[in-house]
């Protein structure tokens, strides 16, 4: 294999740049030419390519976002769009492709693999919602961003004796809410994987109030619904003053943590090695701290489930 491409697709995640760096430098180290494709599949169809060298990825390991940029692309979802993408890759003599992104990005990569393009995926999404890997690039950074924000909110909650609801990202997955909620000592955590009852929440808050606690933090995953609506229902039952903070896209930005930089570097390098071994339709996953080549069709076909033992632990520790 002489030439490989690399692109980032879907939502950006801290650590994507570290993964790009690892792909480029490992590829060059192995004697290959590495081509960066800007703006994901949209850039692929537009032929927005740039040859990468060692200097192209200098001083990016600490930067959030992605230097290759990212975009959604409806045209690529069509048969015609995928066929065109294969033709463009072949016209540029690109024999293998590393796709850094989440579930939707991998579905696109799988479509290319089925059309004969050697393709390997690297899971980059803050949501941590990909089956076949214990963690995705960007998840640890997003969790730490939430923890920092909640710690500051708790200062105000304590000072004013108020209950705060903090809505966090994660699409349909509750991993960010669960991990951050446990780490910052949230009194209640709401995730889409577990049913909840407003009456149960009110009972827990009342129990805390009765033992003298005058402030509380509730972490709500966006997959559950609007934190504002949850706050309204609690207010109806208690008459208490509630405050809601929606952290939003602040969770996607920022310098990646050491854990995400190391994970991205390991995964990016392994993606290149898998292509050199002639493998395709694979995703680089990490399982019990060991990298693994996961069947991409299996990764996109299975549902991810968070570690619900953390949910039980959080409820115990928040009594």
C-alpha positions as CSV (number, residue, x, y, z in Angstrom):
1,X,0.0,0.0,0.0
2,X,1.5,3.2,-1.2
3,X,-1.1,5.9,-0.4
4,X,-3.7,6.3,2.3
5,X,-6.2,8.9,3.2
6,X,-7.5,10.2,6.5
7,X,-10.7,12.1,7.3
8,X,-12.7,13.2,10.3
9,X,-16.5,13.1,10.1
10,X,-19.6,13.8,12.2
11,X,-19.3,15.8,15.4
12,X,-15.8,17.0,16.4
13,X,-14.2,15.6,19.6
14,X,-11.1,16.5,21.6
15,X,-8.3,14.2,20.6
16,X,-9.2,14.0,16.9
17,X,-6.1,16.0,16.1
18,X,-3.9,13.6,18.0
19,X,-5.4,10.7,16.0
20,X,-4.7,12.5,12.7
21,X,-1.1,13.1,13.8
22,X,-0.7,9.4,14.6
23,X,-2.1,8.3,11.3
24,X,0.1,10.8,9.3
25,X,3.3,10.1,11.1
26,X,2.9,6.3,11.3
27,X,2.0,6.2,7.6
28,X,5.1,8.3,6.7
29,X,7.3,6.2,9.0
30,X,6.0,3.1,7.1
31,X,7.0,4.7,3.8
32,X,3.6,5.7,2.6
33,X,2.1,8.9,1.3
34,X,-0.7,10.2,3.5
35,X,-3.5,12.4,2.0
36,X,-5.7,14.5,4.3
37,X,-9.4,14.9,3.2
38,X,-11.0,18.1,4.5
39,X,-14.6,18.3,5.7
40,X,-15.3,14.6,5.9
41,X,-17.3,12.8,3.2
42,X,-18.4,16.2,1.8
43,X,-14.8,17.1,1.1
44,X,-14.2,13.6,-0.3
45,X,-16.9,14.2,-2.9
46,X,-15.6,17.7,-3.6
47,X,-12.0,16.5,-4.0
48,X,-10.8,18.7,-1.2
49,X,-7.5,16.8,-0.6
50,X,-4.2,17.9,0.8
51,X,-1.0,15.8,1.0
52,X,0.2,15.7,4.6
53,X,3.9,15.7,5.7
54,X,5.5,15.7,9.2
55,X,5.1,19.4,9.5
56,X,1.4,19.2,8.7
57,X,0.7,17.7,12.1
58,X,3.2,19.6,14.2
59,X,1.9,21.2,17.3
60,X,-1.6,19.9,17.0
61,X,-1.7,17.1,19.7
62,X,-2.9,19.6,22.3
63,X,-5.6,21.2,20.2
64,X,-9.3,20.5,20.3
65,X,-11.5,20.2,17.2
66,X,-10.0,18.8,14.0
67,X,-7.5,20.5,11.6
68,X,-9.2,18.6,8.7
69,X,-12.6,20.0,9.7
70,X,-15.8,18.0,9.6
71,X,-19.2,18.2,8.0
72,X,-22.4,16.3,7.4
73,X,-23.0,15.1,3.9
74,X,-26.4,14.0,2.7
75,X,-25.1,13.3,-0.9
76,X,-22.7,10.6,0.4
77,X,-25.6,8.6,1.8
78,X,-26.9,7.8,-1.7
79,X,-25.7,5.0,-3.9
80,X,-24.6,7.5,-6.5
81,X,-22.6,9.5,-3.9
82,X,-20.8,6.4,-2.6
83,X,-20.0,5.3,-6.1
84,X,-18.6,8.7,-6.9
85,X,-16.5,8.7,-3.7
86,X,-14.9,5.4,-4.7
87,X,-14.1,6.7,-8.2
88,X,-12.5,9.8,-6.7
89,X,-10.4,7.8,-4.3
90,X,-9.2,5.5,-7.1
91,X,-8.4,8.4,-9.4
92,X,-6.1,9.8,-6.7
93,X,-4.5,6.4,-6.2
94,X,-5.7,6.3,-2.5
95,X,-5.7,2.6,-1.6
96,X,-6.7,2.8,2.0
97,X,-8.8,5.1,4.2
98,X,-8.8,5.9,7.9
99,X,-12.1,7.3,9.1
100,X,-12.2,9.1,12.5
101,X,-15.7,9.6,13.8
102,X,-18.8,8.0,15.3
103,X,-21.6,5.7,14.3
104,X,-22.7,7.6,11.2
105,X,-19.1,8.0,10.0
106,X,-18.6,4.3,10.4
107,X,-21.7,3.5,8.3
108,X,-20.2,5.5,5.5
109,X,-16.8,3.8,5.9
110,X,-18.5,0.4,5.8
111,X,-20.3,1.4,2.6
112,X,-16.9,2.2,1.0
113,X,-15.4,-1.0,2.3
114,X,-18.2,-3.0,0.6
115,X,-17.3,-1.2,-2.6
116,X,-13.7,-2.3,-2.4
117,X,-11.9,0.5,-0.6
118,X,-9.8,-0.8,2.3
119,X,-11.2,1.1,5.3
120,X,-10.4,1.3,9.0
121,X,-12.4,3.3,11.6
122,X,-11.1,5.1,14.6
123,X,-13.9,5.9,17.2
124,X,-13.9,9.7,17.8
125,X,-17.0,11.0,19.6
126,X,-17.6,12.5,23.0
127,X,-20.8,10.4,23.4
128,X,-18.9,7.1,24.0
129,X,-21.8,5.4,22.2
130,X,-19.9,2.9,20.0
131,X,-20.2,-0.8,20.7
132,X,-16.9,-2.8,20.7
133,X,-14.8,-0.3,22.6
134,X,-14.6,0.7,26.2
135,X,-13.9,4.3,25.4
136,X,-14.0,6.7,22.4
137,X,-11.7,9.5,21.7
138,X,-13.0,12.7,23.3
139,X,-15.2,11.1,26.0
140,X,-12.7,11.6,28.8
141,X,-12.2,15.2,28.0
142,X,-15.9,15.9,27.8
143,X,-16.5,14.2,31.2
144,X,-13.8,16.4,32.7
145,X,-15.3,19.5,31.1
146,X,-18.7,18.6,32.8
147,X,-17.0,18.0,36.1
148,X,-15.3,21.3,36.1
149,X,-18.6,23.1,35.3
150,X,-20.6,21.2,37.9
151,X,-18.0,21.9,40.6
152,X,-18.4,25.6,39.9
153,X,-22.2,25.4,39.8
154,X,-22.2,23.6,43.1
155,X,-20.4,26.6,44.7
156,X,-23.4,28.8,43.7
157,X,-25.9,26.1,44.7
158,X,-24.4,25.9,48.1
159,X,-24.2,29.7,48.5
160,X,-27.9,30.3,47.5
161,X,-29.3,27.0,48.9
162,X,-30.8,26.0,45.5
163,X,-31.3,22.9,43.4
164,X,-29.5,23.0,40.0
165,X,-30.2,20.7,37.1
166,X,-27.3,20.4,34.6
167,X,-28.1,19.1,31.1
168,X,-25.2,17.3,29.4
169,X,-24.7,16.0,25.9
170,X,-24.5,12.3,24.7
171,X,-27.3,12.0,22.2
172,X,-29.1,8.8,23.1
173,X,-26.3,7.6,25.5
174,X,-26.0,8.4,29.1
175,X,-22.3,7.8,29.5
176,X,-21.3,11.4,30.0
177,X,-24.0,12.1,32.5
178,X,-23.3,8.8,34.4
179,X,-19.6,9.2,34.7
180,X,-19.5,12.9,35.4
181,X,-22.4,12.7,37.8
182,X,-20.7,10.0,39.8
183,X,-17.4,11.9,39.8
184,X,-18.9,15.2,41.0
185,X,-21.2,13.7,43.6
186,X,-24.5,14.5,41.9
187,X,-27.5,13.7,44.1
188,X,-29.5,12.4,41.1
189,X,-28.4,11.3,37.7
190,X,-31.0,10.8,34.8
191,X,-29.9,8.7,31.8
192,X,-32.0,7.3,28.9
193,X,-30.9,3.7,29.8
194,X,-32.7,3.8,33.1
195,X,-36.4,4.8,33.7
196,X,-37.0,7.5,36.3
197,X,-39.9,8.8,38.3
198,X,-40.4,12.4,39.3
199,X,-41.9,11.2,42.5
200,X,-38.8,9.2,43.3
201,X,-36.6,12.3,42.5
202,X,-38.7,14.5,44.8
203,X,-38.6,11.9,47.5
204,X,-34.8,11.8,47.4
205,X,-34.6,15.6,47.4
206,X,-37.0,15.8,50.3
207,X,-35.0,13.2,52.2
208,X,-31.9,15.3,51.8
209,X,-33.7,18.4,52.8
210,X,-35.0,16.8,56.0
211,X,-31.5,15.9,57.1
212,X,-30.5,19.6,56.7
213,X,-29.1,19.7,53.1
214,X,-30.3,22.9,51.3
215,X,-28.8,22.4,47.9
216,X,-28.6,19.6,45.3
217,X,-27.2,18.9,41.9
218,X,-29.1,16.8,39.3
219,X,-27.3,15.7,36.1
220,X,-29.6,15.1,33.2
221,X,-28.5,13.4,30.0
222,X,-30.0,15.1,26.9
223,X,-31.4,11.7,25.7
224,X,-33.8,11.8,28.7
225,X,-35.4,15.0,27.5
226,X,-35.2,18.7,28.5
227,X,-33.8,19.5,31.9
228,X,-36.1,22.5,31.9
229,X,-39.1,20.2,31.7
230,X,-37.8,18.0,34.5
231,X,-37.2,21.1,36.6
232,X,-40.8,22.3,35.9
233,X,-42.2,19.0,37.1
234,X,-40.2,19.1,40.3
235,X,-41.2,22.7,40.9
236,X,-44.8,21.8,40.6
237,X,-44.6,19.2,43.3
238,X,-42.3,21.0,45.7
239,X,-42.6,24.7,45.1
240,X,-38.8,24.9,45.3
241,X,-36.8,27.3,43.2
242,X,-34.9,25.5,40.5
243,X,-32.1,26.5,38.2
244,X,-31.2,24.9,34.9
245,X,-27.8,25.0,33.1
246,X,-27.5,23.5,29.6
247,X,-23.8,23.0,29.0
248,X,-24.2,22.4,25.3
249,X,-21.3,22.5,22.9
250,X,-18.8,23.6,25.5
251,X,-18.4,19.8,26.1
252,X,-17.0,19.3,22.6
253,X,-14.2,21.8,22.7
254,X,-11.0,22.3,24.7
255,X,-7.6,20.8,24.9
256,X,-7.8,17.0,25.2
257,X,-6.9,15.3,28.4
258,X,-3.8,13.1,28.6
259,X,-6.0,10.0,28.5
260,X,-7.6,11.1,25.2
261,X,-4.2,12.1,23.7
262,X,-2.7,8.7,24.4
263,X,-5.8,6.8,23.3
264,X,-6.0,8.7,20.0
265,X,-2.3,8.2,19.4
266,X,-2.6,4.5,20.0
267,X,-5.7,4.1,17.9
268,X,-4.5,6.2,15.0
269,X,-1.2,4.3,14.7
270,X,-3.0,0.9,14.9
271,X,-5.4,2.0,12.1
272,X,-2.4,2.4,9.8
273,X,-1.0,-1.0,10.8
274,X,-4.3,-2.7,10.1
275,X,-4.4,-1.2,6.6
276,X,-0.8,-2.4,6.0
277,X,-1.9,-5.9,7.1
278,X,-4.5,-5.8,4.4
279,X,-7.5,-5.6,6.8
280,X,-10.6,-3.7,5.9
281,X,-14.1,-2.9,7.4
282,X,-12.4,-2.9,10.9
283,X,-12.7,-0.5,13.8
284,X,-9.9,0.1,16.3
285,X,-11.3,-0.5,19.7
286,X,-9.9,-0.7,23.2
287,X,-11.0,-3.4,25.5
288,X,-9.5,-3.8,29.0
289,X,-6.8,-1.4,27.9
290,X,-5.8,-3.6,25.0
291,X,-6.3,-2.4,21.4
292,X,-8.4,-4.7,19.3
293,X,-9.5,-4.9,15.6
294,X,-13.3,-5.0,15.8
295,X,-15.5,-5.9,12.9
296,X,-17.1,-2.6,11.8
297,X,-20.4,-4.2,10.9
298,X,-20.6,-5.6,14.4
299,X,-19.7,-2.2,15.9
300,X,-22.5,-0.3,14.1
301,X,-25.0,-3.1,14.4
302,X,-24.9,-3.5,18.1
303,X,-26.3,-1.2,20.8
304,X,-23.9,0.4,23.2
305,X,-24.7,0.1,26.9
306,X,-23.0,2.0,29.7
307,X,-21.7,0.4,32.8
308,X,-24.9,0.5,34.9
309,X,-23.1,-0.7,38.0
310,X,-21.9,3.0,38.2
311,X,-25.5,4.1,38.2
312,X,-26.2,1.8,41.2
313,X,-23.1,3.1,43.0
314,X,-24.1,6.7,42.4
315,X,-27.5,6.1,44.0
316,X,-25.8,4.5,47.0
317,X,-23.3,7.2,47.5
318,X,-25.9,10.0,47.2
319,X,-28.1,8.8,50.1
